[in-house]
Amino acid sequence: MTKAAASDDRFPGFHESLIGTDFKETYGCKCSECGYEFAAKPSLLMLSGVNKGSGSCIECKTLLRLSIDDSGEYMNSARWEAPNDRP
């Protein structure tokens, strides 16, 4: 994607700040539902500049939205509320 695409409304969630990022192999993540801590790898969307991903908690099996936090050191999680709401 080009810088012109970054400001385009057709690419929600696009973050120029992720382009060229040296991603970590895995990120620490804490389940927003049960508090279990696990490791998560960056999604293909994240590697492409869109800070969105998904995964399930290993402990409680809750489907989670994942995103890299602003510091770039940790991954945030939030429960997916609607089954048709995709990253």
C-alpha positions as CSV (number, residue, x, y, z in Angstrom):
1,M,0.0,0.0,0.0
2,T,1.1,3.5,-0.7
3,K,0.9,6.5,1.6
4,A,-2.1,7.7,-0.4
5,A,-3.9,4.5,0.6
6,A,-3.1,5.2,4.2
7,S,-5.4,8.2,4.3
8,D,-8.1,6.5,2.2
9,D,-11.3,5.6,4.2
10,R,-11.4,2.2,2.3
11,F,-8.6,0.9,4.5
12,P,-9.9,1.2,8.1
13,G,-7.3,0.2,10.7
14,F,-4.4,0.9,8.4
15,H,-1.5,2.3,10.4
16,E,1.5,3.7,8.6
17,S,3.4,3.3,11.8
18,L,3.4,-0.5,11.4
19,I,5.0,-0.3,7.9
20,G,8.7,-1.1,8.1
21,T,8.3,-2.3,11.8
22,D,10.7,-5.0,12.9
23,F,8.1,-7.3,14.4
24,K,8.9,-9.5,17.3
25,E,8.5,-13.3,16.8
26,T,5.9,-13.4,19.5
27,Y,4.1,-10.8,21.8
28,G,2.9,-11.3,25.3
29,C,-0.9,-11.1,25.5
30,K,-3.4,-11.3,28.3
31,C,-6.9,-12.6,27.7
32,S,-9.4,-9.8,28.3
33,E,-11.9,-12.4,29.7
34,C,-10.1,-14.7,32.1
35,G,-6.7,-13.0,32.5
36,Y,-4.6,-15.9,31.2
37,E,-1.3,-14.8,29.7
38,F,-0.1,-16.4,26.4
39,A,2.1,-15.6,23.5
40,A,0.7,-14.4,20.1
41,K,2.3,-14.0,16.8
42,P,1.6,-11.0,14.5
43,S,-1.1,-11.7,11.9
44,L,-0.6,-11.3,8.2
45,L,-2.7,-8.1,8.3
46,M,-0.4,-6.7,11.0
47,L,2.6,-7.5,8.8
48,S,0.9,-5.6,6.0
49,G,0.2,-2.5,8.1
50,V,-3.4,-3.2,9.4
51,N,-3.2,-3.5,13.2
52,K,-5.9,-6.2,13.4
53,G,-5.8,-9.9,14.2
54,S,-7.7,-12.6,15.9
55,G,-7.1,-15.6,18.1
56,S,-8.5,-17.7,20.9
57,C,-7.5,-17.8,24.5
58,I,-5.8,-21.1,25.3
59,E,-7.5,-21.3,28.7
60,C,-11.1,-20.2,28.2
61,K,-11.4,-20.6,24.4
62,T,-12.8,-17.1,24.0
63,L,-12.5,-15.6,20.5
64,L,-10.4,-12.4,20.7
65,R,-9.5,-9.4,18.6
66,L,-5.8,-8.8,18.8
67,S,-3.8,-5.6,18.1
68,I,-0.3,-4.5,18.9
69,D,-0.2,-1.7,21.5
70,D,1.3,1.7,20.9
71,S,4.6,0.8,22.5
72,G,5.0,-2.2,20.2
73,E,5.9,-4.4,23.1
74,Y,2.6,-6.1,23.9
75,M,-0.5,-7.3,22.2
76,N,-4.0,-6.1,23.4
77,S,-7.0,-8.4,23.4
78,A,-10.7,-7.8,23.4
79,R,-13.7,-10.2,23.2
80,W,-15.3,-10.4,19.8
81,E,-18.9,-9.4,20.5
82,A,-20.6,-10.1,17.2
83,P,-19.9,-13.3,15.2
84,N,-20.0,-11.5,11.9
85,D,-17.6,-8.7,13.0
86,R,-14.4,-9.7,11.2
87,P,-10.9,-8.0,11.5
